[in-house]
Amino acid sequence: MSDDLLNLAQAIAGRASGSEAVESFVTHERDFQVKVYEGEVESLTSAEPRGAGVRVVSNTKVGFAFTTDLSESGINALVIAARDNATHATPDDAVAVANPPDEPPEQIAGLFDAAQPSVLPEDKVAFAVELERATRAVDARIRNVEEAVYSDTVSHIAIANSAGLAGSYERSDAWCYSVAIAEDDGDTQIGFEFDLARGIASLDPGAVGRRAAQRGLGVLGAKKIPSARMPVVFDPYTAGQFLGVLGSALTGEAVQKGRSLFAGRIGEEVAAPNLTLVDDGRAEGAPGSAPWDAEGVPTQRTEVIKDGVLRSFLYDIVSARREGRRSTGNAARSGFKSAPGPSPSNLALDPTGENRAEVLRRAGSALLVQDFHGVHSGANSVTGDFSVGATGYLLQDGEPTQAVKEVTIAAPMLEILRGIEAVAGDRRWLPFGGSFGGATTLISNMTVAGG
């Protein structure tokens, strides 16, 4: 399959005319999703999207087009459309396609579970049924399971361009989540939990269901607390969400367009001296890993922040060329229907040496944040404002003493980064809007606004 796609990608790229450059990005996926409610299949979808996206670069202009018609006539029309679109584009001296690397990028072990394509639909349905059953079975106070979902994708990806670059790889991704509704004495709380792997065999519906139920049950009886300044601990899930907000401000394009709180701060201390923030497109087991990015540039490990100092932004080819730099291998696409643009691959803080229990004990009297509310409206990666609703627990000597709800936590993002005292080694990857590795993270002080 990958060889066929690569041959097709190379054939498309070979249609370059004169001095123009042509890049083709071809994918073939098999997608599956099942949602269960009260032991029955509520919805089931299966799809096999296959198509090509083409960029034509001509006279400092770039045009993009895509198609699902991979016949000879379809490919001809695709290249003509991309070529025509280029004539209407704004000239940009930075546009270019990738040159072939000196050596082919190494493939990444573990991207593909060879057994996954053979898993039967009925086995996937049974998984989702068990996920819901396991969530409900934890406690009679689990009144409902809003969603119990299993999904997977098997992907074959190829890229080629007229500069001679060519490559392909395959990957598999499986994930599941459960949303538990806990209710007791008129109080209703939601517990969300998920897991991801390369194949269904590495997912445990019982464990995910139990954790979803426990997260909802744990905050039953949550109360408001008085406003105060106090240490705050982000759970791995909320720490990953915070990194997701930061990630959008760490691309070269965001800085160049004035959409980043980090603009003009290269070489400046922007975080605690013990803090290192890394984007690693080759991180083992991370959902954003690939041998090369969406332009064919080999992926790499980039230290964005090193010992508290901002060292680098994340670049695709265009944003890098605008600054006389090289791409960091951070071009991304949402599929063959989109042109590439810069984005984090796998962004995470390096652990500072403590485990979760040690970080919680070090926090002393603190707020442990289990869930954020209103991140999209309360977090601004341009101004650096961060003010979001939160649910979680008050901590005393590392142990939860009271569930907390309807509080708002706030501090400028740079103040949060500079106030991070510890990052535990319990990293887990969140695949929502990118790939972000959250871990139990202690911030020395934030404003907690209660009732």
N, C-alpha and C positions, 0 to 999 in steps of 0.2 A: 504493500500500500504506500509506504513512504517513498519508495523508489519511483512509483508511478507519479506521485505528486511532484517529486523533485524534477522528474523529466518534463512534466507539464510546466512547472515554474520556469525551468531553463528555456523551454521552447517559447514561452511568452516573452521573457527577457530578451531573447534573441531577435525580437521584432523591432529593436531600436533602429532608428533611421538617422543617418548623418551624425551630427554631434550630440544628439539627444541621449539621455540615459533613461533606461526603463528598469523598473523594479517590480517584481511580481511576488505576491504573498498568497499562498494557496493552502486551504485547510479542508479537512474532512473530519467531521465529528459524529459521534453517536451519543445522543443525550437521552436520559431517562429520568423521570421524576414521578413519585407516587406520594399522595397525601391520604392519610387514614383518619377517619372520625368514627368513634364508637365501634371499633372493630371492623368497619367496612371501608372499602376504597371510596374516598370522596372524589378524587381526581387522579388520573394517570395520563401522562404524556410521554411520547417517544418520538424523537425526531432524528434526522440524519442530514444536517446542513452540510453542504459542500459548495465551495465557491472560490473565487479569486479576486483579489484587490490589486490594482495596478496603479503605480505612480509613474508619470512621465515628466522628466526634468528637461526643459528646453529654454535656453537663453535666460537663465536665472528665474524661470517661472516653473511652477510645479502644478500638475493636474492629476486628480485622483478619480478613479471610477472602479466599480465592482460589478460582479455578475455571478449568477448561479448557473448560467448557460456555458458549459465548458466544451461545447462543440467547436469546430473550426470557425463557423460563422459567428458564434458567440464570442470567441476570443478576438476575432478580427474587430467586431463592433466594440469590444471592451477597450482595446488599445486605441482605436480611433476616438472614442469618447474621452479617454484620459488625455490624449494629445490635444483635443479640442478644448477641454477644460483648462489646460495649461495656458492657452492663448488669452484667457480671460483673467488669469491670476495676476496678483501684484508682484512685480519683480523683487527678488530677494537674493542677494549675493551669497547668502549662507546655505541655500538649498543644495543638496547633493545626495547621492546614494553612497552606501558604504563600500570601501575598497576591501578586497579579500584580505583576511588576516595572513600574517606570515606563516602561521601554522593553524590548521583547523582546530577550533575550540574542542576541548575534551567533552565527551558526553558525560552527563551527570547520572551516576548510578541511582537506581531506585525511583526514577520518574515514572516507570511503567510496570504495573502489576500484570504479568502475563496471563493470570487466571481470570482477571476481571471481564474480558470480552465474552467469556463463556458462561458467566453467571446468568441464570434463567430469570425472566421477569417474575415468575411466581415466587422465587426466592427473595427478590427485592421487595415484593409486596409483603411476604411473611415477615421480613425484617421490620418494615414500618408498622405492621400490626403488633409485633412484639414490643417495639419502641413505645407505642401508646399504652399497651397493657402494663408494661413495666413502670411507666409514669404513674398510672392510676393506682397501681398496687401498693405504692409506698405507704399511703395513709388515707383513711376515710375522708380526711379534710381536702383531699384533691378532688374537687367537685367536677372538674372538667379538664380535658386536654384540648386546648384551642387548636393546636396543630401538631401532628407527628409526621415528619417528612423524611423520605430518603431520596437522594439524587445521585447521579453519576454521569461522567462524561469520559469517553475515550477519544483522544484527539490525535490526528496526524497533521503535522505542520511542515511546510516547505517554503523556502525563500530563495530567490535568485535575482541577480541583476546583470545588466549589460557590462558592468566592470569586471565580471568574472566570479563574483561571489555566488556560492550555492551551498545549501545545507538543508537537512531535514531531521526531524526527530518525532517520536511519539510519546504520549504521556497518558496516564489515567488518573482520574480524580473521583473520589467518592466522599459524600458527606451526609450528615443527618442532623436533625434538630427536633427538639420537643419544647412546646410551650405549655406549662402546667398552670392551672388556675386553682389556687389554694383559697379556701374560705373557712372562716371560723368566727362565730359570734358577731356576724355582720361585717367583718373585715375581709376584704378580698385582696390578694396579692398575686403577682405573676412571677413564675420562675422559668427562665429560659436557659437552655443548655444545648451545646452542639459538639460535634466532633468531625474530624476530617482525616482522610487517609488516601492511599493510592488505590485501595480496593475494599470491597465490602467485608472481606475476611478480617481486616484489621480494625473494624468498627464493632463496638459492643453496645447493642441496643439497651441491654439491662442497665449498664453503667450510666449511659446518657440519660435514660429515663429517670433513674434514681436521683441523679444530680439535679435535673430540672425540677423534680418534685421538692427536693430538699431546699433549693434556692427560694422557691415560693413559700414553703412552710416556715423557713427560717425567719422571714420578715413579717409573719403574722403578728399582730399586736404591736406593730411599729408605731412609734410616737414622734411627735415634734420635739425638738430640743431648743433651749435658749440659744440665741446668737452668740458666737464667740470666735476668737482666733485660736486655732489648734492645729496640731499635726494631722495630716490626712494621708491615708494609705489607699492607693489604687489597687484593686484586685487585678489579676492578669487581664480579665476581659475589659475593664475600664481603662487600664493602662494602654492596651492596644488601641482602644478608641481615641485616646489622647494622642498617641503617635500618628493615628490616621489624620488628625487635624494638622499636626506639625508637618506631615509628609507633603501635603499640598503646598506648603510654603518653602520647600527645600529643593525645588527644581530650578534649574537655570532660567527656564522660560518664565516662571512665576516672578523671579527677581527682575528679569529684564522688562516685564510688563508692569512693574510696580505693584505686584500682588503678593508681597511677602514681607513679613515682619523681620526677616533676616537680611533684607537688602542693605548693602554697604557694610556688612558686619564680618566679612571674611577676615580671619586673624584676631577677632575679638573674643573675649571670654563671654560665652553666652549661657554656660551651664556650670554646674558644680565641678570643681577640679577633678573629682574622682569619676566623672561621667564620660563615657564614650558611646556615641551613636553611630551604628554601622548599617549600611545598606549592602546586602550580600545576595546577588542574583544567583549564587551557586550554593546557598545554604541547604544542607541536607535536611530533607523532610519538609521543607517550607513550600507553601503552595505557589509562590511566585518564582520558583527556580526554573531555569532553562539554560541550555548551553550557549544560546545567543539571544539577543533581544529582538524586538520587532522590526529592526532594520538590518539584522544580520551581524551586528557588532557583538563580539564575545562578552558575556557577562563577567562581572568581577566583584570583588569586595571593595567598597569605598567607605573610608572613615569620614563621615560627614562632620562629626564633632569628635575631637580627640582630646582627652584630659580637660574637658570643659571649653576648648577653643574651637570655633567654627573653622573647619579646614576646607570643605568643598561643598559645592552643590551637585545635583544630579542632572546629567545632560543626555539629550539625544544628539544627533549629528548637527541639526540646525542651531540649536541653542548653544552648543559647544563652539561651533565655527564663528558665531557672533562675538565670542570672546577670545578667539584664537586658541581654543582648547581642543582636546580630544573628547569624544563621547565617552561617558562612563558606562555605556551599555545599558542605559535606562529608558530606551524607547519602548513603548507599550501600545497595544491595540486591544480593542474589545472583540476582535475577530476580523475576518476578511472584508467586512463592510466598513471598516474605519481606517483612516490614515494614521500613521504612528505619531505619538507625542510623548514627551518626557513624563515619567512617573516613577515613584519608588518601586523596587522589586520586592525585597524582603527587608523591612526596616525594623531595627530593634536596638534597645540599649544593652550593652554588655553587662553581665552580672557584676556586682561589686564584692562578691565573696560570701554573703550570708544566705542561709536558707530562709524559707518563708516564716517559720516559727521564730527565728532570730530577728527578722525584720519586724514582725508584729510585737515582740517583746521590747525591742528598741523603741518602738513608737510610743510606748507608755500609755498615757491617756490620749486617745486619738479617735478619729472617725475613719472606719474602713468602708470604702465606697464599693458597693457591689454592682450598682447600675447607675448610668447617667440617663437624664431625661432632657430633651431639648438641645442636644449637641449641635444640630444643624443651625439653630437660631441663636444659641448662646456662645458659640465658639467662632472666633473670627481670625483666620490665619493671616490677614492683612494688617489689622490693627494690633493683634496679639491679645485681644480681650478673651477671657475664658470665664464664663458664668453660666453654670448649668445646674439643673435639678439633680438630686441624688437620693438614692436609697441605700441603706447599709446598716452598720452596727457601730455603737460606741465600744471602744476597746479599753480595757484596763489590764495592764501587765500582760498584754498579748492575747487576752481572752475576751470574746464578745460578751457584753453585759446587757445591752439593750438594743433592740432593732429600732432603726431610725427611718423616718419618711418625711417627705415634704420639706426638705432643706435645700438650700442653694449654696454651692461652693464656688468661690470666686478668687481669682488672682491673675495678674498678667502672665502670659505663657512664659516669658523670659524669667519672671520671678519663680515660676514653678520649676523650670529647668535648673535655675541656680539654687533652688531649695531642695533638690533631690538628694537625700542622704544615703539611700540604700536601694539596690535593685536585686531581688532574690533570683535564684537560679531556676525558678519554676516557669520558665517561658512557655507560652503556648501561642500558636499562630492564629490570627483572625484573618479570614479571607474576604472580609467585607470592604469593598471599595479599594482593594489593594491587598497586600500581605503585610501584616504588622504583628511583631512579636511582643506581646505584653507579658509582664511579670509583676509579681507583688512589689510595689514601688512606694517608698516612704518619702513624702514631702514634708519639710520641717514645719511649715506654717501656711495656712490658708484661711480666708474668711469663710466661716460656716454660718449662714443666715437661717435661723429657725423661726419658730413661732413666738 
